[in-house]
Each structure stands twice: as C-alpha cells, then as structure tokens.
C-alpha cells in the first residue's frame, strides 16, 4: 500500500559527489523513471566542438577531440543556458556555449604533461570550467621537446541520451526487494542459494522471509534503495532534484496535451512537452520519427494515421533532437574537428 502523503525520500549517507537514499511509498515504474532520467536527461555542459590549429603530438586530432569531450565540466549553470538548437545565433554564442583555448609547447628535454588545468576559459564567467581532480588535473596528452598543441574548444549543453559525455553520473545503483520475496529474479542455484547469492547490505533493513511463508501474488515493491555517484560536474543532490524537474516537465506536458485533446474532442497520440513549469532543461518533446533509408523525414508532429495510412501506423514526424548534418545528427556528434 502507498502512503496518502505521497512518496518519501530518506537520505542514508551523503558525501561529496555521492549520495545514498531510500525512496518509499511509490511504485517501481516511478523509481526506475527517476533513475533513467538522472542518467539520460539531466542537462550538463561538455566540449562538443574542437578547432585544432596545431597538433604535433603523437596523438591524432580525432583522438584528442574525443579525450577533450570526455573531460567533465562544472555544470551547475547548465540549466540556465540554451541548447544550441534553440538559440537564435548562427553557430554558438555566450548564451548557448562556453569557449576554451589551449596553447602549450614543450621547450625542454623533459616530457611535458598537458592537462585539463591548461584549458583556459574565454570570458568573465568562470563557473563552467573543467572539474578539478587532485593537483595535476586530467591528463590530455604528453609533449616531447619541440612538440606543441594549440586548439580552441566549444562546450555546449546536452544530455546523456545524445552522447555519453553529457551523463552527470558515473553510477546509479538501484535495488529493491533484497530478499527476493517477490521472486522477480530467478536465481541459478547449484547447492546453496544463501552462499552462492549473498545478500546486500540493504537486506538488513527489511524483514527476513519466514520459511514456508505463503507467496503473495498481489504484493508490489514500495521501497527502493538508490545511489548516485556523480562524475563531478554537478553535486549528487542537484542531479536528483534536476531529474525530478525534468520528470515533472514531462508529466506537465502530457497533461497539457491531454487537456487540449479533450477540449478538441480528439484522442491524443503524442505529447509535445516543451519548457513547462519554468524548467528549461532536459526534455524537448514527445515526438515520433520515422527513418526513411539513411535519412530522417521531417514533416509534422506525429499523428496516428487514419484511413490514409492505415490503422496503427505512424505518419512521418519531426524529431525533437537536432538538425541533420549530412548523414549524421548534429547534437549527437562526437567532439572533433571533422564534424561541422
């Protein structure tokens, strides 16, 4: 049974960049939705374009661009920035991007290490910068005598569903029913289940099932053990609250479309959830898209075909991601000079 007061969150442990909590009085779909949104739809900043002026290191341009794209950036201000696809600028500006420059040359016989600390932010706002790990920073490459590296990086706002470099968490552990009372997990047992499948520490917080206890076919999980291990771009608690904001915007957009369809006397098929409830990050729309060979067709928002298309078919629709660049998608391209 769920509580009439709504879901309850209990923080078990909180450290810098890591949080452990218990979510109660909700169902499995909602708990898993929060976990998935934390991974895929909380917006962060990451290097998306790299303009290399000179590279005489042993690493090729594409390899360097990939390494630069995976450097986590402080992204607490990401929710207040625009997506490049939503900005009115031609390519990028201060409202949708942050620019870094790197200029290093080795003039000694000793090997020089180029790290994330060598990325210099252009502009007065220093809040979006590489995450600090230790005293040396994140290693980008090494230079020998006479080698140099000069480049310019453009960091943009994005989400994990576009590219892994925008994922704010390194791990998001999730568990429920540690004693497997609900039998949602089939355990392969050779001799002894207790020794072959040791219980997690969460099992100490729940009642041990009694031997011979009858199975309850109507039971559902209502207590979930969750964890958030951040990569450093955002505090763990902010990742959780931002995920709730994204999920709230999705549901609000669905309600708007349901009410609109009810007023028009039609049945809704897809909800177009734009910025709702003051939250501008994360989800951009509930549209469907249909692939036509290697290209995506772009016409109207998804509607279910009637007599023309046949029951159960979907018409072509505009994808809510980014514009097509050749055969690729712009927002999900890998950081590198080869992409326009």
Secondary structure, DSSP 8 states (H G I E B T S, - for coil): ---TT--EEEEEEEETTEEEEEEESS-HHHHHHHHHHHHHTS-EEEEEEEEEEEE-SSS-HHHHHHHHHTS-B--TTGGGS--GGG-SSSS--TTTEEEEEEEEE--SSS-EEEEGGG-EEESS--SS-B---TTT--EEEEE-TT-EEEEEEEEEEE-TTT-GGG--EEE--EEE-TT-TT--S----SS-HHHHS---GGGGGS----TT----TT----EEEEEEEE-SSS-HHHHHHHHHHHHHHHHHHHHHHHHHHHHHT---------SBTTB-SS--------EETTEE---SS--B--TTT-TT-B-----SS--EETTEESTT--SSTT--
